[in-house]
Amino acid sequence: MELNNKLYDLFADKAEKTKVEISSLGLGYTAVTTSDGGMGIAYTYFDSKDSCSVVKGDHDYEDKPAVYLLERIKSTNTIERSQALALINALNYEKALLLPEDKDNSVIFDKFDIGRGTRVAMVGFFGPLIKIFKERNAVLKIIDISRDIGHAEDFYGKLGDWAEVLFLTSTSLLNNTTEEILENVGKNVKTVMLGPSTPMVSEAFEHLPVHMLAGTVPIEKEKVLKAVRHGMGTPVIHKFSRKSFRLLHD
């Protein structure tokens, strides 16, 4: 996957010089902190759990060069990928802090002119956004395999000849479907990748038709770590974080 390789290459040098301090696998989210003061989170993606272990071996990434964990962004194990993506967000922490904020999601909706009749495709069910779509009278098509919503063949067809805007969950990075999904979008579709897992790194997406990144930057780190340890989700994590965005293609 080209996206995985790009993410690795962009952070390999820094990861060689930086150590992982904490790697915390929560039931909802995974958090990683680094020796340079960085912190990142990513969705904990359970592909399957048929034993007491969710990863093979006895890897201990803490107090070791971050590059060892970074390599797991190429793993087929979704838990390892969750850890690696959280690390990438931690390594990008200082730059992400400088990005503008979209506290109430208004920037996303205004940027893409979402209003009456706008045809929106959504990968991943984002409950808080559904209300805004309804208020703006947008027309919505959703697929979320974990909730058994939608069918891939039908949805991909909508991306090619129906959708005007695509809201794509960054959880797709964890199951390696991001590039597959984006291969199906029509040339006029505007895409925003969103969710706490989102790596706010424009260079990684240069080869893809992504127009905006919308992610989460932890601010009150200890409180975010506690929320992760306690299995809490996005609403709690956002209380102690900043919702940031980055514009890519016009």
C-alpha positions in Angstrom: 0.0 0.0 0.0 1.6 3.3 -1.1 0.0 5.2 1.7 1.5 3.0 4.3 5.0 3.4 2.7 4.6 7.2 2.5 3.6 7.4 6.2 6.6 5.3 7.1 9.1 7.2 5.0 7.9 10.6 6.2 8.6 9.7 9.8 11.4 7.2 9.7 14.2 9.7 10.4 12.4 11.3 13.3 11.5 7.9 14.7 15.1 6.8 14.7 15.9 9.7 17.1 12.8 9.5 19.2 11.7 7.0 21.8 8.3 5.7 22.7 7.4 6.5 26.3 3.9 5.0 26.6 1.9 2.8 24.3 -1.6 2.3 25.8 -4.1 0.0 24.1 -7.5 1.0 25.2 -10.7 -0.8 24.1 -11.9 2.2 22.2 -8.7 4.1 21.3 -5.0 3.6 21.4 -2.6 6.3 22.7 1.1 6.7 22.2 3.4 9.3 23.9 7.0 10.0 22.8 10.2 11.3 24.3 9.9 14.6 22.5 6.6 15.5 24.1 4.4 14.2 21.4 1.1 12.4 21.8 -1.1 10.7 19.3 -4.3 8.6 19.3 -5.9 6.2 16.9 -8.9 4.0 16.9 -8.2 0.5 18.3 -9.2 -1.7 15.5 -10.1 -5.3 16.5 -10.1 -7.4 13.4 -10.8 -10.6 15.4 -10.0 -11.9 18.9 -10.0 -15.6 19.3 -7.5 -15.9 22.2 -6.2 -13.9 25.2 -3.6 -12.3 22.9 -4.4 -9.7 20.3 -0.8 -9.4 19.0 1.8 -12.1 18.5 5.1 -12.2 20.4 6.1 -10.1 23.4 7.0 -6.8 21.8 7.8 -4.0 24.2 8.0 -0.7 22.4 8.3 1.5 25.4 11.7 3.2 26.0 12.9 2.0 22.7 13.5 3.9 19.4 10.1 4.7 17.9 11.1 3.3 14.5 10.5 -0.2 15.8 6.8 0.6 16.3 6.6 2.7 13.2 7.4 -0.3 11.1 4.1 -1.8 12.2 2.2 0.6 10.0 3.0 -2.1 7.3 1.7 -4.9 9.5 -1.4 -6.9 8.6 -2.4 -7.0 12.2 -4.9 -4.2 12.8 -3.9 -3.8 16.5 -0.3 -3.2 15.6 -1.4 -0.8 12.9 -3.5 1.1 15.5 -0.4 1.5 17.7 1.7 2.6 14.7 -0.8 5.2 13.5 -1.1 6.6 17.1 2.7 6.8 17.0 2.6 8.7 13.7 0.2 11.2 15.2 2.5 11.6 18.2 5.6 12.2 15.9 3.5 14.8 14.1 2.3 16.4 17.3 4.2 19.7 17.2 3.1 20.4 13.6 -0.5 19.4 14.3 -0.7 21.8 17.2 -0.1 24.7 14.8 -3.1 23.8 12.6 -6.4 25.8 12.7 -9.3 24.5 14.7 -12.8 23.5 13.6 -14.5 23.3 17.0 -18.1 22.7 15.8 -17.4 21.1 12.3 -18.7 24.3 10.6 -15.5 24.7 8.5 -16.0 21.2 7.0 -19.6 21.8 6.1 -19.0 25.4 4.8 -15.9 24.5 2.8 -17.8 21.9 0.8 -21.0 23.9 0.5 -23.1 21.2 2.1 -26.7 22.4 2.0 -30.1 21.4 0.6 -29.8 18.5 -1.8 -26.0 18.1 -1.5 -25.3 14.4 -2.2 -23.0 13.1 0.5 -21.4 9.7 0.8 -20.1 8.7 4.2 -17.8 5.8 5.1 -18.2 5.2 8.8 -21.2 6.2 10.8 -20.5 9.6 12.5 -23.6 10.1 14.8 -22.9 13.8 15.7 -22.6 14.7 12.0 -25.9 13.0 11.0 -27.8 15.7 12.8 -26.0 18.5 10.9 -26.6 16.8 7.6 -30.3 16.6 8.4 -30.4 20.3 9.5 -28.8 21.3 6.2 -31.1 19.0 4.2 -28.3 17.1 2.6 -28.9 13.7 0.9 -26.9 11.0 2.6 -25.6 7.6 1.6 -23.8 5.6 4.4 -21.7 2.5 4.5 -20.4 1.1 7.8 -19.5 -2.6 7.7 -19.1 -2.8 11.5 -22.8 -1.7 11.9 -24.0 -3.7 8.9 -25.0 -0.6 7.1 -24.8 -0.5 3.3 -23.2 -2.7 0.6 -19.8 -2.1 -1.0 -20.8 -2.6 -4.6 -23.7 -0.2 -4.4 -21.8 2.3 -2.4 -18.8 2.3 -4.8 -21.2 2.9 -7.6 -22.6 6.0 -5.8 -19.0 7.3 -5.4 -18.5 7.3 -9.1 -21.7 8.8 -10.5 -23.7 10.2 -7.7 -21.8 11.7 -4.7 -20.6 15.3 -4.6 -18.8 15.0 -1.2 -17.2 12.0 0.5 -16.7 11.8 4.3 -14.2 9.1 4.8 -13.4 7.7 8.2 -9.7 7.4 8.9 -10.4 4.0 10.4 -10.0 2.9 6.8 -6.3 3.4 7.2 -6.3 0.6 9.8 -8.0 -2.0 7.6 -6.1 -0.9 4.5 -9.2 0.2 2.5 -8.5 3.9 2.1 -6.9 3.6 -1.4 -9.5 1.1 -2.6 -12.3 3.4 -1.6 -10.7 6.4 -3.2 -10.1 4.6 -6.5 -13.9 4.6 -6.9 -14.5 8.3 -6.5 -15.6 10.4 -9.5 -13.4 13.2 -10.6 -15.6 15.9 -9.2 -16.0 14.4 -5.7 -14.5 16.4 -2.8 -13.2 14.2 0.0 -12.5 14.8 3.6 -10.8 12.3 5.8 -11.9 12.6 9.4 -11.8 11.1 12.9 -9.3 11.0 15.7 -7.1 8.6 13.9 -6.4 11.0 11.0 -2.7 11.7 10.4 -2.6 15.5 9.7 0.1 15.1 7.1 -0.6 16.5 3.7 2.4 14.9 2.1 1.1 11.4 2.7 -2.0 12.0 0.6 -0.5 13.8 -2.4 -1.2 10.8 -4.6 -4.9 10.6 -3.5 -8.0 12.8 -4.2 -8.2 14.0 -0.6 -9.2 17.7 -0.1 -9.2 18.0 3.7 -7.9 16.3 6.8 -9.9 16.7 10.0 -8.4 15.1 13.1 -7.9 15.3 16.8 -4.9 16.8 18.7 -4.7 15.9 22.4 -4.2 19.0 24.6 -4.7 17.7 28.2 -2.6 14.7 27.7 -3.0 13.0 31.1 -6.8 13.3 30.8 -6.7 11.8 27.3 -4.6 8.9 28.5 -7.0 8.2 31.3 -9.9 8.3 28.9 -8.1 5.8 26.7 -7.3 3.5 29.6 -10.9 3.6 30.8 -12.2 2.6 27.3 -13.9 5.9 26.7 -14.7 7.2 23.2 -14.6 10.2 21.0 -17.0 12.5 23.0 -14.8 12.3 26.1 -11.5 12.5 24.3 -12.7 15.6 22.5 -13.3 17.4 25.8 -9.5 17.4 26.3 -8.4 17.8 22.7 -8.5 20.2 19.7 -10.4 19.3 16.5 -8.1 20.5 13.8 -8.2 20.6 10.0 -5.8 20.9 7.1 -6.8 21.8 3.6 -5.1 19.9 0.7 -6.3 20.1 -2.9 -8.5 23.0 -3.9 
